[in-house]
Amino acid sequence: MAQTISYRDAGVDIEAGDALVERIKPLAAATARPGQMDGLGGFGALFDPRAAGYRDPVLVAATDGVGTKLRIAIETGLLHGVGIDLVAMCVNDLICQGAEPLFFLDYYATGRLDIDAAARVIAGIADGCRAAGCALIGGETAEMPGMYRAGDFDLAGFAVGALERGTQLPRAVAEGDVLLALASSGLHSNGFSLIRRLAEGIGWDAPAPFVGGTLGEALLTPTRIYVRPVLAAIRAGGVHAAAHITGGGITGNLPRVLPPGLGARIDRASWSLPPVFAWARDAAGLDEPELMRTFNCGIGMILVVAPDRAAALEAVLRAAGETVWRLGEVVAGSGVGFAGRSE
């Protein structure tokens, strides 16, 4: 008689997957918002934009991951923050189109499902969704034996938002518009391939050379979610564009929201480089241009605003808890130019 080999024997534990779904149902339920039509467990998730308050909605979609920051989270066991990162990377892109995030889905892939590890990540995702005001309405957990090393996993996130037709960004960007910069919380989720190279031989539990706490804790500071303050600024009037400063830094991302014939002039003295970026610059021997196209350098979002609305919008953003700098202005030309003395 041939030996019987079950699916579990092959490395896929259906019961563990079901147990994870039951464990995370309360986390997802805590993110519920108007427009959501059902809970976890169906073959698809339903959402009604009109019930969310939209009359003629245009949907906006974004997807992203957290890059090799995930490697540090796996090696340290500090997993909650990368769930927040996953949401942040998607919803911060949505608001650059002027969209309100409505719902989020995640994809979690691993060789062998660790329910506790997955639940910690998804708890972070749920916290990120609550911060962004969007519902965690579904996802996929893929257990794939032989595809990942023991303890490893990968993440992807998918966010959908909406805006009223005709209100999308960017629009009406003009020469003389003011650039308002919002502070980042740290590295966010970009540049970690270089950071991990610089950290070789230090150890994640060693004291961070640029701030209190361990190196792993400092590097895993979650990406800041800008949804509520930026939407408040957009609704206040005068925002013409928004740029999420991710891979490519200021140099690579700000031009994406500027029309042909216009560039940006930035006063490098308008903000100070946070310590983590100064450490990375010195450890890698980066010159200023390379630094500015590798990291966010302390700026996670840039708003392009009408000059006569700049002061009022600064006040709106500060009232929402943001650190804001008047960074520079839109000028004739192309690309991003830096002027002024840096520290």
Residue, then its C-alpha position, 0 to 999 in steps of 0.5 A: m500500500a502506498q504511503t499517504i502524504s497529506y497537504r500538511d505533510a507537504g508543508v501547507d497547514i490549512e488549519a493554521g491559516d484558518a486559525l490566523v483568519e479567526r485571530i485577525k478578524p477583531l483587528a480588521a473589524a476595528t478598522a471598519r468605516p462607512g462604505q464597507m459592506d462585509g467582513l473577512g472570509g468571503f471570496g471578495a470584499l465589497f465597498d460602496p463609495r456612495a455610502a462613504g459620501y461620494r457623489d461621482p467618485v473616481l477610484v485611485a489605486a496604489t500598491d507597494g511593499v516595504g523593501t529590505k527593511l523587512r530583513i531587519a524586522i525579521e532578524t530582530g523580531l520587531l514585526h509590528g512596525v513593518g505592518i504600519d510601513l506597508v499601509a503608509m507606503c500605499v496610502n501616502d501615494l494615494i493622497c498625492q492624487g488627492a484621494e481619500p484612502l477607503f480600503f486596504l488589502d495585504y498579501y503575506a507570503t511565507g514558507r511555513l506559517d507562524i501564526d504569532a509572527a503573522a498576527r503581529v504584522i497584521a496588527g501593525i497593518a490594522d493600526g496603520c489602517r486606523a491611522a489612515g482612516c481606511a478599512l482592512i477588508g481582506g488579504e491573502t496568506a500564502e504558505m509556500p514550502g520551499m520558496y522562503r528560508a525558515g522564518d522569512f516572509d514577504l509583504a505586499g499591500f494594496a490600497v484603493g481610495a476615491l476622489e470626486r471627479g475633477t478634483q484630482l491632483p496635481r492641477a494648476v501648478a504654476e511658477g511661484d507656487v510655494l513648496l511646503a515640506l512635512a517632516s519624516s519620522g526617519l528613513h521610512s521604507n527606502g534606502f535599506s539596501l544601503i543601510r544594511r550594508l553600512a550596518e554590517g558588523i554592528g549588530w541590530d541590538a547594539p546602541a544606535p550611533f545616531v540616537g538612543g536605543t538599539l540600532g534595530e529599533a531606531l532603523l525600524t521607526p515606522t513610516r509616517i502616515y500623512v493622510r489626515p493632515v494632507l487631506a485637511a490641507i487639500r480640503a482647506g483649498g490651495v494645494h496644487a500637488a503633493a509628492h511622496i518622498t520615497g526611493g529617489g529622494i527629493t530629486g527623483n520624486l518632486p519632478r513627478v508632480l511638476p508639469p513640463g517647463l517647470g522645476a523647483r528651487i529648494d533652499r537647503a538651509s530651510w531644514s536640518l538633516p536628521p542624525v540618521f541621515a548624517w550618519a548614513r552620509d558619513a558612513a557611506g561617504l555620500d556627497e550631497p547630490e547622491l544623498m538627496r536622491t537616495f534618502n528622504c533626508g528628513i522630508g516625507m511629503i512635499l506640498v505644492v501650494a498657491p503663494d497666497r494660501a501658504a501661510a494658512l496651509e502651514a497653520v492647518l498642517r501644524a494644527a494637525g501635528e506636522t512639522v512644516w518647513r517652507l522649502g522653496e518654490v516652483v520656478a521656470g525650467s526643469g528638475v530640482g535645484f538646491a541653493g543655500r548652505s547645508e549644515 
